[in-house]
Amino acid sequence: MNTHDDPVRRRLVDLVTRAEAIVEAMESTTLDGRWAMTAFGRYRLCALLGIAPYGIYEGDLEADPVALIEEAAGLADVLEVSLEEVSWRLALGDALRTAATDIRMVRDAHDV
């Protein structure tokens, strides 16, 4: 996937990278390991986008990671791809929604 030429793909990668950094920050400050339940979905998402998990991120970490990933899912739905990339786009949409659901479930389970 070449994100350098496509502003929609670039925005999608930026949203996911930021969401991943936010969850990583939450994970590092939570001692009970609950965020590990989101690891597989997040790793799948990073793999599909070519993002290194647990990478260095120096941007703003004050946002809802679920909202960021849901915005990225909306972009994936309208992302124009070649015929060869259709299955990748479908897998990406699924990975985005799965990651958002996992993060929401872990977050909401501990907010009650």
OpenMM code with the backbone's topology and positions (N, CA, C; nanometers):
from openmm import Vec3, app, unit

residues = "MET ASN THR HIS ASP ASP PRO VAL ARG ARG ARG LEU VAL ASP LEU VAL THR ARG ALA GLU ALA ILE VAL GLU ALA MET GLU SER THR THR LEU ASP GLY ARG TRP ALA MET THR ALA PHE GLY ARG TYR ARG LEU CYS ALA LEU LEU GLY ILE ALA PRO TYR GLY ILE TYR GLU GLY ASP LEU GLU ALA ASP PRO VAL ALA LEU ILE GLU GLU ALA ALA GLY LEU ALA ASP VAL LEU GLU VAL SER LEU GLU GLU VAL SER TRP ARG LEU ALA LEU GLY ASP ALA LEU ARG THR ALA ALA THR ASP ILE ARG MET VAL ARG ASP ALA HIS ASP VAL".split()
positions = [
    Vec3(0.0843, -0.1172, 0.0000),
    Vec3(0.0000, 0.0000, 0.0000),
    Vec3(0.0890, 0.1237, 0.0000),
    Vec3(0.0706, 0.2085, -0.0974),
    Vec3(0.1489, 0.3313, -0.1065),
    Vec3(0.0676, 0.4466, -0.0491),
    Vec3(0.1028, 0.4900, 0.0712),
    Vec3(0.0275, 0.5977, 0.1355),
    Vec3(0.0788, 0.7354, 0.0971),
    Vec3(0.1952, 0.7428, 0.0373),
    Vec3(0.2543, 0.8736, 0.0079),
    Vec3(0.1784, 0.9500, -0.1000),
    Vec3(0.1148, 0.8804, -0.1923),
    Vec3(0.0485, 0.9457, -0.3041),
    Vec3(-0.0990, 0.9740, -0.2809),
    Vec3(-0.1579, 0.9153, -0.1791),
    Vec3(-0.3020, 0.9235, -0.1591),
    Vec3(-0.3324, 0.9875, -0.0236),
    Vec3(-0.3921, 1.1067, -0.0237),
    Vec3(-0.4210, 1.1743, 0.1037),
    Vec3(-0.5205, 1.0976, 0.1910),
    Vec3(-0.6131, 1.0234, 0.1308),
    Vec3(-0.7092, 0.9459, 0.2100),
    Vec3(-0.6363, 0.8332, 0.2833),
    Vec3(-0.5496, 0.7624, 0.2134),
    Vec3(-0.4725, 0.6555, 0.2778),
    Vec3(-0.3795, 0.7129, 0.3846),
    Vec3(-0.3203, 0.8254, 0.3553),
    Vec3(-0.2303, 0.8888, 0.4519),
    Vec3(-0.3075, 0.9261, 0.5791),
    Vec3(-0.4261, 0.9829, 0.5636),
    Vec3(-0.5104, 1.0198, 0.6780),
    Vec3(-0.5518, 0.8953, 0.7560),
    Vec3(-0.5873, 0.7897, 0.6856),
    Vec3(-0.6264, 0.6645, 0.7476),
    Vec3(-0.5118, 0.6095, 0.8340),
    Vec3(-0.3924, 0.6071, 0.7793),
    Vec3(-0.2750, 0.5594, 0.8529),
    Vec3(-0.2475, 0.6496, 0.9725),
    Vec3(-0.2599, 0.7801, 0.9557),
    Vec3(-0.2374, 0.8733, 1.0665),
    Vec3(-0.3368, 0.8498, 1.1802),
    Vec3(-0.4633, 0.8282, 1.1463),
    Vec3(-0.5651, 0.8030, 1.2484),
    Vec3(-0.5351, 0.6758, 1.3265),
    Vec3(-0.5011, 0.5702, 1.2550),
    Vec3(-0.4735, 0.4425, 1.3209),
    Vec3(-0.3452, 0.4507, 1.4034),
    Vec3(-0.2441, 0.5175, 1.3513),
    Vec3(-0.1191, 0.5331, 1.4258),
    Vec3(-0.1438, 0.6075, 1.5561),
    Vec3(-0.2235, 0.7109, 1.5511),
    Vec3(-0.2548, 0.7884, 1.6721),
    Vec3(-0.3358, 0.7042, 1.7699),
    Vec3(-0.4369, 0.6339, 1.7204),
    Vec3(-0.5185, 0.5489, 1.8079),
    Vec3(-0.4331, 0.4414, 1.8732),
    Vec3(-0.3444, 0.3815, 1.7971),
    Vec3(-0.2557, 0.2778, 1.8498),
    Vec3(-0.1672, 0.3352, 1.9601),
    Vec3(-0.1136, 0.4534, 1.9399),
    Vec3(-0.0283, 0.5163, 2.0413),
    Vec3(-0.1071, 0.5465, 2.1690),
    Vec3(-0.2316, 0.5874, 2.1545),
    Vec3(-0.3154, 0.6161, 2.2715),
    Vec3(-0.3414, 0.4887, 2.3505),
    Vec3(-0.3757, 0.3806, 2.2816),
    Vec3(-0.4010, 0.2539, 2.3504),
    Vec3(-0.2728, 0.2017, 2.4140),
    Vec3(-0.1615, 0.2163, 2.3448),
    Vec3(-0.0329, 0.1740, 2.4025),
    Vec3(-0.0038, 0.2504, 2.5307),
    Vec3(-0.0327, 0.3798, 2.5330),
    Vec3(-0.0116, 0.4603, 2.6532),
    Vec3(-0.1026, 0.4125, 2.7660),
    Vec3(-0.2272, 0.3810, 2.7354),
    Vec3(-0.3192, 0.3289, 2.8369),
    Vec3(-0.2709, 0.1927, 2.8858),
    Vec3(-0.2250, 0.1119, 2.7930),
    Vec3(-0.1765, -0.0215, 2.8274),
    Vec3(-0.0559, -0.0143, 2.9217),
    Vec3(0.0328, 0.0795, 2.8985),
    Vec3(0.1545, 0.0904, 2.9796),
    Vec3(0.1276, 0.1415, 3.1207),
    Vec3(0.0131, 0.2064, 3.1417),
    Vec3(-0.0178, 0.2588, 3.2745),
    Vec3(-0.1202, 0.1739, 3.3492),
    Vec3(-0.1645, 0.0650, 3.2894),
    Vec3(-0.2626, -0.0234, 3.3520),
    Vec3(-0.1937, -0.1537, 3.3883),
    Vec3(-0.1923, -0.1839, 3.5149),
    Vec3(-0.1173, -0.2997, 3.5622),
    Vec3(-0.1921, -0.4325, 3.5507),
    Vec3(-0.3234, -0.4290, 3.5270),
    Vec3(-0.3999, -0.5540, 3.5267),
    Vec3(-0.3967, -0.6287, 3.3932),
    Vec3(-0.3360, -0.5737, 3.2915),
    Vec3(-0.3206, -0.6429, 3.1635),
    Vec3(-0.4443, -0.6501, 3.0766),
    Vec3(-0.5482, -0.5760, 3.1118),
    Vec3(-0.6730, -0.5853, 3.0346),
    Vec3(-0.6573, -0.5464, 2.8885),
    Vec3(-0.5650, -0.4558, 2.8572),
    Vec3(-0.5494, -0.4103, 2.7189),
    Vec3(-0.4885, -0.5180, 2.6302),
    Vec3(-0.4313, -0.6207, 2.6909),
    Vec3(-0.3788, -0.7326, 2.6119),
    Vec3(-0.4902, -0.8004, 2.5324),
    Vec3(-0.6146, -0.7877, 2.5798),
    Vec3(-0.7274, -0.8476, 2.5077),
    Vec3(-0.7523, -0.7786, 2.3737),
    Vec3(-0.6939, -0.6628, 2.3542),
    Vec3(-0.7117, -0.5919, 2.2275),
    Vec3(-0.5926, -0.6118, 2.1337),
    Vec3(-0.4906, -0.6810, 2.1802),
    Vec3(-0.3639, -0.6876, 2.1072),
    Vec3(-0.3759, -0.7529, 1.9699),
    Vec3(-0.4487, -0.8638, 1.9587),
    Vec3(-0.4542, -0.9319, 1.8300),
    Vec3(-0.5189, -0.8444, 1.7237),
    Vec3(-0.6338, -0.7853, 1.7541),
    Vec3(-0.7021, -0.6997, 1.6573),
    Vec3(-0.6180, -0.5788, 1.6181),
    Vec3(-0.5522, -0.5201, 1.7165),
    Vec3(-0.4671, -0.4050, 1.6875),
    Vec3(-0.3463, -0.4455, 1.6034),
    Vec3(-0.2887, -0.5619, 1.6335),
    Vec3(-0.1736, -0.6084, 1.5560),
    Vec3(-0.2144, -0.6360, 1.4113),
    Vec3(-0.3289, -0.6995, 1.3928),
    Vec3(-0.3795, -0.7269, 1.2569),
    Vec3(-0.3966, -0.5967, 1.1803),
    Vec3(-0.4528, -0.4977, 1.2445),
    Vec3(-0.4742, -0.3677, 1.1821),
    Vec3(-0.3414, -0.3038, 1.1429),
    Vec3(-0.2466, -0.3061, 1.2329),
    Vec3(-0.1142, -0.2488, 1.2038),
    Vec3(-0.0480, -0.3232, 1.0877),
    Vec3(-0.0601, -0.4550, 1.0863),
    Vec3(0.0007, -0.5345, 0.9791),
    Vec3(-0.0597, -0.4984, 0.8432),
    Vec3(-0.1904, -0.4818, 0.8384),
    Vec3(-0.2559, -0.4471, 0.7122),
    Vec3(-0.2134, -0.3098, 0.6609),
    Vec3(-0.1829, -0.2196, 0.7528),
    Vec3(-0.1447, -0.0833, 0.7134),
    Vec3(0.0059, -0.0615, 0.7082),
    Vec3(0.0828, -0.1609, 0.7481),
    Vec3(0.2283, -0.1464, 0.7475),
    Vec3(0.2795, -0.0556, 0.8576),
    Vec3(0.2067, -0.0516, 0.9692),
    Vec3(0.2446, 0.0296, 1.0846),
    Vec3(0.3192, -0.0603, 1.1827),
    Vec3(0.4305, -0.0118, 1.2331),
    Vec3(0.5039, -0.0880, 1.3343),
    Vec3(0.4335, -0.0724, 1.4684),
    Vec3(0.3854, -0.1841, 1.5258),
    Vec3(0.3226, -0.1720, 1.6576),
    Vec3(0.4256, -0.1298, 1.7622),
    Vec3(0.3798, -0.0602, 1.8607),
    Vec3(0.4639, -0.0104, 1.9698),
    Vec3(0.5754, 0.0798, 1.9180),
    Vec3(0.5445, 0.1539, 1.8150),
    Vec3(0.6410, 0.2495, 1.7614),
    Vec3(0.6380, 0.3788, 1.8411),
    Vec3(0.7298, 0.4645, 1.8113),
    Vec3(0.7379, 0.5943, 1.8780),
    Vec3(0.6364, 0.6887, 1.8128),
    Vec3(0.5587, 0.7551, 1.8956),
    Vec3(0.4613, 0.8520, 1.8474),
    Vec3(0.4753, 0.9772, 1.9316),
    Vec3(0.4946, 1.0903, 1.8679),
    Vec3(0.5173, 1.2149, 1.9404),
    Vec3(0.4031, 1.3148, 1.9244),
    Vec3(0.2895, 1.2687, 1.8737),
    Vec3(0.1755, 1.3573, 1.8544),
    Vec3(0.0850, 1.3622, 1.9765),
    Vec3(-0.0319, 1.4177, 1.9568),
    Vec3(-0.1314, 1.4365, 2.0613),
    Vec3(-0.1939, 1.3025, 2.1003),
    Vec3(-0.1925, 1.2725, 2.2285),
    Vec3(-0.2507, 1.1481, 2.2782),
    Vec3(-0.3826, 1.1718, 2.3512),
    Vec3(-0.4398, 1.2895, 2.3334),
    Vec3(-0.5653, 1.3235, 2.3993),
    Vec3(-0.6802, 1.3096, 2.2998),
    Vec3(-0.7279, 1.1872, 2.2838),
    Vec3(-0.8430, 1.1617, 2.1957),
    Vec3(-0.8994, 1.0255, 2.2304),
    Vec3(-1.0169, 0.9991, 2.1821),
    Vec3(-1.0799, 0.8685, 2.2002),
    Vec3(-1.0305, 0.7766, 2.0887),
    Vec3(-0.9558, 0.6705, 2.1215),
    Vec3(-0.9034, 0.5831, 2.0164),
    Vec3(-1.0137, 0.5159, 1.9352),
    Vec3(-1.1273, 0.4885, 1.9978),
    Vec3(-1.2384, 0.4276, 1.9243),
    Vec3(-1.2892, 0.5239, 1.8175),
    Vec3(-1.3052, 0.6494, 1.8518),
    Vec3(-1.3522, 0.7491, 1.7545),
    Vec3(-1.2533, 0.7624, 1.6387),
    Vec3(-1.1245, 0.7595, 1.6702),
    Vec3(-1.0232, 0.7692, 1.5643),
    Vec3(-1.0317, 0.6487, 1.4694),
    Vec3(-1.0448, 0.5305, 1.5263),
    Vec3(-1.0517, 0.4100, 1.4432),
    Vec3(-1.1819, 0.4065, 1.3641),
    Vec3(-1.2906, 0.4510, 1.4242),
    Vec3(-1.4173, 0.4558, 1.3500),
    Vec3(-1.4101, 0.5555, 1.2354),
    Vec3(-1.3417, 0.6673, 1.2550),
    Vec3(-1.3219, 0.7623, 1.1449),
    Vec3(-1.2398, 0.6961, 1.0341),
    Vec3(-1.1376, 0.6213, 1.0738),
    Vec3(-1.0563, 0.5492, 0.9753),
    Vec3(-1.1397, 0.4457, 0.9011),
    Vec3(-1.2319, 0.3801, 0.9692),
    Vec3(-1.3190, 0.2814, 0.9043),
    Vec3(-1.4064, 0.3477, 0.7987),
    Vec3(-1.4543, 0.4671, 0.8287),
    Vec3(-1.5324, 0.5411, 0.7300),
    Vec3(-1.4501, 0.5733, 0.6069),
    Vec3(-1.3240, 0.6069, 0.6274),
    Vec3(-1.2349, 0.6335, 0.5136),
    Vec3(-1.2088, 0.5061, 0.4340),
    Vec3(-1.1923, 0.3949, 0.5042),
    Vec3(-1.1676, 0.2676, 0.4347),
    Vec3(-1.2858, 0.2304, 0.3464),
    Vec3(-1.4066, 0.2639, 0.3914),
    Vec3(-1.5272, 0.2316, 0.3134),
    Vec3(-1.5325, 0.3051, 0.1808),
    Vec3(-1.4731, 0.4236, 0.1740),
    Vec3(-1.4786, 0.5026, 0.0511),
    Vec3(-1.3451, 0.5051, -0.0229),
    Vec3(-1.2482, 0.4323, 0.0300),
    Vec3(-1.1160, 0.4279, -0.0296),
    Vec3(-1.1224, 0.3629, -0.1677),
    Vec3(-1.0737, 0.4343, -0.2666),
    Vec3(-1.0705, 0.3781, -0.4008),
    Vec3(-0.9464, 0.2917, -0.4153),
    Vec3(-0.9692, 0.1666, -0.4546),
    Vec3(-0.8589, 0.0722, -0.4687),
    Vec3(-0.8696, 0.0016, -0.6027),
    Vec3(-0.7583, -0.0541, -0.6438),
    Vec3(-0.7584, -0.1343, -0.7660),
    Vec3(-0.8276, -0.2670, -0.7374),
    Vec3(-0.8605, -0.3375, -0.8404),
    Vec3(-0.9249, -0.4677, -0.8270),
    Vec3(-0.8391, -0.5624, -0.7425),
    Vec3(-0.7095, -0.5516, -0.7560),
    Vec3(-0.6188, -0.6376, -0.6809),
    Vec3(-0.6204, -0.6072, -0.5310),
    Vec3(-0.6652, -0.4877, -0.4922),
    Vec3(-0.6651, -0.4480, -0.3518),
    Vec3(-0.8021, -0.4583, -0.2842),
    Vec3(-0.9022, -0.5079, -0.3558),
    Vec3(-1.0367, -0.5140, -0.2985),
    Vec3(-1.0396, -0.6027, -0.1735),
    Vec3(-0.9778, -0.7189, -0.1778),
    Vec3(-0.9794, -0.8063, -0.0602),
    Vec3(-0.9034, -0.7418, 0.0557),
    Vec3(-0.7956, -0.6693, 0.0252),
    Vec3(-0.7220, -0.5974, 0.1291),
    Vec3(-0.8122, -0.4926, 0.1937),
    Vec3(-0.8862, -0.4175, 0.1123),
    Vec3(-0.9748, -0.3140, 0.1668),
    Vec3(-1.0845, -0.3750, 0.2536),
    Vec3(-1.1384, -0.4887, 0.2121),
    Vec3(-1.2398, -0.5567, 0.2929),
    Vec3(-1.1807, -0.6050, 0.4253),
    Vec3(-1.0607, -0.6616, 0.4189),
    Vec3(-0.9933, -0.7063, 0.5412),
    Vec3(-0.9626, -0.5872, 0.6318),
    Vec3(-0.9231, -0.4762, 0.5728),
    Vec3(-0.8940, -0.3556, 0.6488),
    Vec3(-1.0189, -0.3053, 0.7205),
    Vec3(-1.1297, -0.2989, 0.6499),
    Vec3(-1.2549, -0.2547, 0.7118),
    Vec3(-1.2931, -0.3439, 0.8289),
    Vec3(-1.2784, -0.4744, 0.8106),
    Vec3(-1.3079, -0.5689, 0.9179),
    Vec3(-1.2126, -0.5490, 1.0358),
    Vec3(-1.0846, -0.5315, 1.0082),
    Vec3(-0.9856, -0.5132, 1.1140),
    Vec3(-1.0112, -0.3832, 1.1911),
    Vec3(-1.0492, -0.2784, 1.1221),
    Vec3(-1.0795, -0.1515, 1.1872),
    Vec3(-1.1982, -0.1667, 1.2820),
    Vec3(-1.3032, -0.2288, 1.2348),
    Vec3(-1.4227, -0.2449, 1.3176),
    Vec3(-1.3975, -0.3391, 1.4357),
    Vec3(-1.3199, -0.4436, 1.4128),
    Vec3(-1.2859, -0.5357, 1.5208),
    Vec3(-1.2024, -0.4669, 1.6276),
    Vec3(-1.1015, -0.3919, 1.5854),
    Vec3(-1.0169, -0.3205, 1.6814),
    Vec3(-1.0990, -0.2201, 1.7618),
    Vec3(-1.1865, -0.1465, 1.6955),
    Vec3(-1.2705, -0.0487, 1.7654),
    Vec3(-1.3605, -0.1182, 1.8676),
    Vec3(-1.4200, -0.2299, 1.8288),
    Vec3(-1.5069, -0.3052, 1.9192),
    Vec3(-1.4295, -0.3570, 2.0400),
    Vec3(-1.3116, -0.4131, 2.0156),
    Vec3(-1.2294, -0.4658, 2.1248),
    Vec3(-1.1913, -0.3562, 2.2232),
    Vec3(-1.1463, -0.2431, 2.1713),
    Vec3(-1.1048, -0.1321, 2.2572),
    Vec3(-1.2242, -0.0794, 2.3364),
    Vec3(-1.3369, -0.0654, 2.2704),
    Vec3(-1.4577, -0.0160, 2.3373),
    Vec3(-1.4988, -0.1114, 2.4506),
    Vec3(-1.4964, -0.2420, 2.4238),
    Vec3(-1.5382, -0.3389, 2.5259),
    Vec3(-1.4468, -0.3342, 2.6482),
    Vec3(-1.3172, -0.3281, 2.6273),
    Vec3(-1.2224, -0.3228, 2.7401),
    Vec3(-1.2396, -0.1915, 2.8159),
    Vec3(-1.2472, -0.0825, 2.7446),
    Vec3(-1.2621, 0.0484, 2.8087),
    Vec3(-1.3930, 0.0562, 2.8875),
    Vec3(-1.5034, 0.0166, 2.8243),
    Vec3(-1.6344, 0.0295, 2.8871),
    Vec3(-1.6526, -0.0671, 3.0037),
    Vec3(-1.5869, -0.1814, 3.0000),
    Vec3(-1.5988, -0.2781, 3.1089),
    Vec3(-1.5400, -0.2230, 3.2377),
    Vec3(-1.4454, -0.1341, 3.2259),
    Vec3(-1.3800, -0.0785, 3.3442),
    Vec3(-1.4295, 0.0612, 3.3781),
    Vec3(-1.5222, 0.1144, 3.2998),
    Vec3(-1.5775, 0.2466, 3.3270),
    Vec3(-1.7007, 0.2399, 3.4157),
    Vec3(-1.7514, 0.1186, 3.4412),
    Vec3(-1.8741, 0.1056, 3.5219),
    Vec3(-1.8461, 0.1039, 3.6692),
] * unit.nanometer
topology = app.Topology()
chain = topology.addChain("A")
for resn in residues:
    res = topology.addResidue(resn, chain)
    for name in ("N", "CA", "C"):
        topology.addAtom(name, app.Element.getBySymbol(name[0]), res)
